[in-house]
Amino acid sequence: MAATLADFERHLAGRAPEGLFLLLGDDVWAREEALRRIEAALRELDPALDRTVVYGDEANPDELAVSLGTGSLFGSRRLVIVRRCEALPAAAYERLLPLLLRLPASVCAVLAGTALDGRMKAAKALLEAASAWEFALPGAADMPRWVAERAAALGVRLAGSAGQTLLDMVGTDPMTLQTELEKLALYADGRTVTPETVREVASIAIPHAAEGAIFQLVEAVAEGRPAAALSVLHDLLSVGEAPLVILSLIGRQYRLILAACGLPAGTPRAVAARELGIPPAPAQRVLAQARAIGVQGAVRGLRRVLQADMAIKKGLEPRLVLETLVVALSVVDRRQPTNVSR
């Protein structure tokens, strides 16, 4: 059944996990949390819980059959976990099906993965017999609420647009967001987390976060703050982001700005998002950058990006080329007229 982690927690409350569980879906974080709750509940009942973990693409069906079919030698309960269950061959499922449908009373089995192949003969029987849970990734519209709920659970107080800032910087992957929220919880230590705090703490050592960092860099450029723009550039380089990737992201941002300059004045951010092909929050920031930089500034910026690309490919030091580009965009070009025609 499609569910949230809260649904699963309510189901598990006050009862001992037993029999077969299917934890499926693309939300890896929710699956892992559900699995942790099963194990914690079993350990509360039996601290000597015998735990076996195998992976579907590596499992030996005969050895797995022994684990499923016999009780623990050391405690009263056994937990058998099959990760990446989607990779377990159909023949192995046919071999194990009788055991999975009639587990010993002391054995709890968990199949965790993205999905079961519906073409397998065993799939329907397993779905009918198991406590089956499908954890889907939250939709884009649900992510701010998801972030707020997870932050509250960790004791993190988000102020203003801090949650949206985190989404803009690191993307919507729940595992990544959970890690960043845990980091914020340690950093804030009970203090309120502001958007500025998020920008200070959130990691840019992941691909999506690099895009968020580029937004910050171009904002600093648009506001004529070369020191801040250079600081973001150095952060990106220090975590190993390739110079040509950084350059391509700057170019992409300037193309978005040029496109935004062609939108009518007062265009709602939802409309701008649709026209630009990006989410509403980044679209709002692009509109603000377009007002600051203007058509001529966007065109000059794209020309400078092209020149920088050629310079790097000719063998000039990439870091120096990028630093020169950032200073030119934020100092030299800021002295030129913007000519915003929107």
C-alpha positions, 0 to 999 in steps of 0.5 A, a space after each residue: 500500500 502507498 504510505 508515509 512513514 507516519 502511516 507505518 509508525 501508526 501501524 507498528 505502534 504497540 505491536 510486535 513486528 512479525 511475519 513478512 514485510 515488504 518495504 518498497 518504493 523510491 523513497 530510500 530514506 523512508 524505507 530505511 527508517 521503517 526498517 530501523 523501526 522494525 529492528 528497534 521494536 524487535 530488539 526491545 522484545 529481544 536484546 539478543 536478536 539474531 540479525 541476518 542481512 543479504 543483498 538480492 544481487 549477491 544472495 545464495 538462495 539455499 543459504 537464505 532458505 536456511 536463515 528463513 526456515 530456522 529459528 535463532 540459535 542465540 535468541 528467541 527471535 531472528 530478523 532476516 533482511 533482504 536488501 535490493 530485493 528487486 535484484 533477487 532472481 525470479 527463480 530464487 523467489 520461486 524457491 523461497 516462496 513457500 518459506 516466505 509464506 510460512 515463516 517460523 513464529 520466531 522469524 521476521 523477514 523484510 524484503 526492501 527495495 524499489 519494487 517487485 517485478 509484477 511479472 513474477 509468479 511469486 509477486 502476487 502471493 507475496 504482496 497478498 501475504 506480506 505487510 506491504 508498504 510502498 514509500 513514494 518520493 514526495 512530490 515537488 509541492 510537498 517537499 517544503 512540508 516534508 522538510 518542515 516536518 523532518 526539521 521539527 522531528 530533529 528539533 530544528 527551528 526553521 525561520 522564514 524561507 530557510 526550508 526553501 533555501 535548503 531545497 534550492 541548495 541541495 535538491 529534493 533527495 530525501 536522504 540528502 535533505 535528512 543528512 543536511 538537516 541533521 548537520 543543521 541540528 548539530 550546528 544550530 544547537 537549539 538556535 533558530 536556523 535562518 536562510 543565512 545559516 543554511 547557506 553557511 552550513 549546507 554542503 555544496 559537494 553534491 551536483 544539485 547543490 552546485 547549481 544552488 551555489 551558482 545562484 548565490 554567485 550570480 546574485 553576488 555578481 548582480 549586486 556588485 559584491 565580488 568578494 562574496 562571488 569569489 568566496 562561492 567560487 573558491 568553495 566550489 573549487 575546494 570541493 572538487 567541482 570541475 572548472 568547466 562545469 562551474 563555467 557551464 553553470 554560470 553560462 546557463 544562469 546567464 541564459 536564464 537571465 537573458 530569457 527572463 529579460 524577455 518576459 513582461 514586467 510583473 510576470 508571476 513567478 509561477 508563469 516565469 517558472 513555466 516559461 523558463 523551465 525551472 521551479 518557482 523559487 529559482 525562477 523568482 531569483 532569476 527575475 530579480 537577477 534579470 532586473 539587476 543585470 538587464 539584457 545588455 548585462 546578460 549578453 555581456 556575461 554570455 560573451 565573457 563566459 564564451 571567452 573564458 571557455 576558450 581561454 581554459 581550453 587553450 591551456 590557461 590556468 582555470 582557477 585564474 580564468 574563473 576568478 578573472 571572469 567573476 571580477 569582470 562580471 561583478 565589477 567591470 560589467 556593473 559599471 555598464 548600463 543594464 538596459 532592462 527591456 521587459 
